[in-house]
Amino acid sequence: MYSFEDIKKRSESEDELVVGYNDAKELLYLFEQSNTQVLGWEGWLKYEDGNVGLSQRYQGTADLKDMPNKSAIAIIKSTIMQAHTEWEENPEVSNASLLFCITTNT
């Protein structure tokens, strides 16, 4: 188990939490434990050359701020898992990896 700070250091963005699948799952666990409101997620791609950009296929969720936090986290977990599984079977872009930008109220 990693701390929030450990995961934040691995983010592909200094301004947002953009992390791989395992770190995204861990962040959601940490946010649930700390009752941090999670607003949603969007998919990012990391290309072979190190550049990152938004995914066209994995748009993530709409803003979930009006939903109870436990419900929002459950939806986010489910849709991230689905996106990860789909990516593993049929990646949107060859030689790239799918990342998850998790948005919170902080």
C-alpha positions as CSV (number, residue, x, y, z in Angstrom):
1,M,0.0,0.0,0.0
2,Y,1.3,3.4,-1.0
3,S,0.6,6.8,0.5
4,F,-1.1,9.6,-1.3
5,E,2.3,11.4,-1.6
6,D,4.0,8.3,-3.1
7,I,1.3,8.1,-5.8
8,K,1.3,11.8,-6.4
9,K,5.0,11.7,-7.2
10,R,4.3,9.1,-9.9
11,S,1.7,11.3,-11.6
12,E,2.3,12.1,-15.2
13,S,1.1,15.7,-14.5
14,E,2.2,18.2,-11.9
15,D,-1.2,19.8,-11.9
16,E,-3.5,16.7,-11.9
17,L,-3.5,13.1,-10.6
18,V,-2.7,11.1,-13.8
19,V,-1.7,7.6,-12.9
20,G,-1.7,4.0,-14.0
21,Y,-4.4,1.5,-13.2
22,N,-2.9,0.1,-9.9
23,D,-2.2,3.6,-8.5
24,A,-5.8,4.7,-9.5
25,K,-7.3,1.8,-7.6
26,E,-5.1,2.7,-4.6
27,L,-6.0,6.4,-4.8
28,L,-9.7,5.5,-4.7
29,Y,-9.2,3.4,-1.7
30,L,-7.3,6.2,0.1
31,F,-10.0,8.7,-0.9
32,E,-12.7,6.5,0.4
33,Q,-10.9,6.0,3.7
34,S,-10.4,9.8,4.1
35,N,-13.8,10.7,2.8
36,T,-12.3,12.9,0.1
37,Q,-15.0,13.7,-2.5
38,V,-14.1,12.2,-5.9
39,L,-15.7,14.1,-8.8
40,G,-14.8,11.8,-11.7
41,W,-12.1,10.6,-14.0
42,E,-10.9,10.8,-17.6
43,G,-8.6,8.7,-19.7
44,W,-5.2,9.9,-20.7
45,L,-2.7,8.2,-23.0
46,K,1.1,8.0,-22.5
47,Y,2.9,7.4,-25.8
48,E,6.1,5.6,-26.4
49,D,8.0,8.9,-26.7
50,G,6.8,10.0,-23.2
51,N,4.2,12.5,-24.3
52,V,0.7,12.3,-22.8
53,G,-2.6,13.4,-24.1
54,L,-6.3,12.8,-23.7
55,S,-7.9,9.5,-24.8
56,Q,-10.6,9.7,-27.5
57,R,-12.1,6.4,-26.4
58,Y,-12.0,6.6,-22.6
59,Q,-13.8,9.8,-21.7
60,G,-14.4,8.7,-18.1
61,T,-17.3,10.0,-16.1
62,A,-19.4,13.2,-16.0
63,D,-19.1,15.4,-12.9
64,L,-20.3,13.3,-10.0
65,K,-20.3,16.0,-7.3
66,D,-24.0,15.7,-6.6
67,M,-23.8,12.0,-5.9
68,P,-23.0,10.6,-2.5
69,N,-19.2,10.0,-2.4
70,K,-19.4,6.2,-1.8
71,S,-21.6,5.9,-4.8
72,A,-19.4,8.1,-6.9
73,I,-16.3,6.1,-5.9
74,A,-18.1,2.8,-6.7
75,I,-19.0,4.1,-10.2
76,I,-15.5,5.3,-10.8
77,K,-13.9,2.0,-9.7
78,S,-16.3,0.1,-11.9
79,T,-15.7,2.2,-15.0
80,I,-12.0,2.4,-14.5
81,M,-11.9,-1.4,-14.2
82,Q,-14.0,-1.7,-17.4
83,A,-11.7,0.7,-19.3
84,H,-8.6,-1.1,-18.1
85,T,-10.0,-4.5,-19.2
86,E,-11.0,-3.2,-22.6
87,W,-7.6,-1.6,-23.1
88,E,-5.8,-4.9,-22.2
89,E,-7.9,-6.7,-24.9
90,N,-7.9,-4.0,-27.6
91,P,-5.7,-0.9,-26.9
92,E,-6.9,2.4,-28.4
93,V,-3.3,3.1,-29.6
94,S,-0.5,0.6,-30.0
95,N,2.6,1.2,-28.0
96,A,0.8,3.5,-25.5
97,S,-0.5,3.0,-22.1
98,L,-3.9,4.1,-20.6
99,L,-3.7,6.4,-17.6
100,F,-6.4,7.7,-15.4
101,C,-6.9,11.3,-14.3
102,I,-8.8,11.3,-11.0
103,T,-10.4,14.6,-10.0
104,T,-11.3,15.5,-6.4
105,N,-12.7,18.5,-4.7
106,T,-9.3,19.4,-3.2
